């Protein structure tokens, strides 16, 4: 995403229970967030 002009606002961070979040701003100024749920173990 950074190659397309996005700027990292908050790098990947584990916020508890294995949940990962990150935030960036695209070339148009829109703030976008990602979250990744941890894998559930059965």
SEVEXTOR-325562 format. One line per field, with one value per residue: residue number from 1; residue in three letters; chain; y, z, x of N, C-alpha, C in turn. Coordinates in steps of 0.001 Angstrom, whole numbers, plus 500000, padded with zeros to 6 digits. Example, Ala and Ser with C-alpha at 12.3 -4.5 7.8 and 13.67 -1.06 7.14 Angstrom:
<recs>
nr <- (1 | 2)
rest <- (ala | ser)
kette <- (A | A)
ny <- (494310 | 497750)
nz <- (507800 | 507080)
nx <- (513190 | 512850)
cay <- (495500 | 498940)
caz <- (507800 | 507140)
cax <- (512300 | 513670)
cy <- (496700 | 500030)
cz <- (507800 | 507870)
cx <- (513200 | 512900)
</recs>
This chain:
<recs>
nr <- (1 | 2 | 3 | 4 | 5 | 6 | 7 | 8 | 9 | 10 | 11 | 12 | 13 | 14 | 15 | 16 | 17 | 18 | 19 | 20 | 21 | 22 | 23 | 24 | 25 | 26 | 27 | 28 | 29 | 30 | 31 | 32 | 33 | 34 | 35 | 36 | 37 | 38 | 39 | 40 | 41 | 42)
rest <- (unk | unk | unk | unk | unk | unk | unk | unk | unk | unk | unk | unk | unk | unk | unk | unk | unk | unk | unk | unk | unk | unk | unk | unk | unk | unk | unk | unk | unk | unk | unk | unk | unk | unk | unk | unk | unk | unk | unk | unk | unk | unk)
kette <- (A | A | A | A | A | A | A | A | A | A | A | A | A | A | A | A | A | A | A | A | A | A | A | A | A | A | A | A | A | A | A | A | A | A | A | A | A | A | A | A | A | A)
ny <- (498810 | 501218 | 501742 | 502692 | 505196 | 505400 | 506238 | 505123 | 505247 | 504059 | 501481 | 497850 | 496372 | 494455 | 494019 | 492601 | 489340 | 488265 | 489737 | 491749 | 495055 | 497786 | 501001 | 503197 | 505993 | 506764 | 507854 | 509811 | 510856 | 509462 | 507682 | 504403 | 501340 | 498200 | 494955 | 491908 | 488888 | 486528 | 483136 | 480575 | 477962 | 474630)
nz <- (500000 | 500699 | 498518 | 496732 | 497590 | 500122 | 503624 | 506626 | 509552 | 512034 | 512948 | 512689 | 515471 | 518380 | 520201 | 522266 | 523169 | 520817 | 518680 | 515902 | 514809 | 512449 | 510964 | 508205 | 505950 | 502897 | 499520 | 498932 | 501356 | 502976 | 505933 | 506770 | 508345 | 509381 | 510603 | 512128 | 512999 | 515518 | 514859 | 515491 | 517770 | 517862)
nx <- (500823 | 501989 | 503600 | 501803 | 501273 | 500211 | 500302 | 501620 | 499777 | 499376 | 501357 | 501328 | 499825 | 499433 | 496559 | 495544 | 494560 | 495499 | 494534 | 495191 | 495862 | 496018 | 496594 | 496250 | 496770 | 495395 | 496329 | 494464 | 493820 | 492091 | 491442 | 492185 | 491519 | 492856 | 492137 | 493028 | 491866 | 492754 | 493831 | 491540 | 491840 | 490990)
cay <- (500000 | 502404 | 502007 | 503392 | 506525 | 505363 | 506554 | 504377 | 506075 | 503207 | 500202 | 496675 | 496339 | 493436 | 494742 | 491674 | 488129 | 487932 | 490620 | 492693 | 496195 | 498739 | 502091 | 503984 | 507040 | 506575 | 509030 | 510812 | 511330 | 508619 | 506823 | 503046 | 500440 | 496750 | 494126 | 490486 | 488041 | 485379 | 481833 | 479831 | 476614 | 473752)
caz <- (500000 | 500746 | 497161 | 496013 | 498162 | 501471 | 504730 | 507835 | 510688 | 513185 | 512487 | 513239 | 516935 | 519014 | 521197 | 523255 | 522678 | 519489 | 517678 | 515333 | 514115 | 511801 | 510332 | 507258 | 505223 | 501472 | 498782 | 498942 | 502721 | 503715 | 506933 | 506632 | 509362 | 509181 | 511795 | 511840 | 514128 | 515727 | 514463 | 516593 | 517903 | 518307)
cax <- (500000 | 502844 | 504100 | 500736 | 501095 | 499648 | 501199 | 501250 | 499396 | 499696 | 501886 | 500650 | 499898 | 498599 | 495773 | 495007 | 493928 | 495991 | 493945 | 496142 | 495264 | 496912 | 495865 | 497027 | 496064 | 495658 | 496791 | 493394 | 493632 | 491155 | 492057 | 491673 | 492045 | 492814 | 492207 | 493181 | 491475 | 493657 | 493294 | 490924 | 492335 | 489916)
cy <- (501260 | 502744 | 502780 | 504760 | 506555 | 505669 | 505797 | 505364 | 505328 | 501857 | 499058 | 496592 | 495256 | 494102 | 493829 | 490487 | 487727 | 488783 | 491639 | 493807 | 497052 | 499788 | 502822 | 505033 | 506873 | 507900 | 510149 | 511354 | 510526 | 507744 | 505464 | 502180 | 498987 | 496075 | 492670 | 489708 | 486923 | 484096 | 481152 | 478425 | 475755 | 472614)
cz <- (500000 | 499373 | 496336 | 496625 | 499551 | 502503 | 505956 | 508960 | 511974 | 512647 | 513155 | 514734 | 517441 | 520181 | 522231 | 522609 | 521283 | 518368 | 517224 | 514629 | 513491 | 511103 | 509363 | 506607 | 503752 | 500802 | 498742 | 500338 | 503540 | 504705 | 506885 | 507705 | 508958 | 510537 | 511378 | 513098 | 514298 | 515241 | 515679 | 516601 | 518501 | 519107)
cx <- (500871 | 503422 | 503075 | 500439 | 500490 | 500726 | 500714 | 500968 | 499741 | 500136 | 501121 | 500913 | 498967 | 497888 | 495113 | 494335 | 494377 | 495420 | 494986 | 495391 | 496362 | 496051 | 496790 | 496142 | 496416 | 496026 | 495742 | 493108 | 492643 | 491919 | 491372 | 492323 | 491901 | 492805 | 492267 | 492878 | 492501 | 492993 | 492717 | 491479 | 491232 | 490466)
</recs>
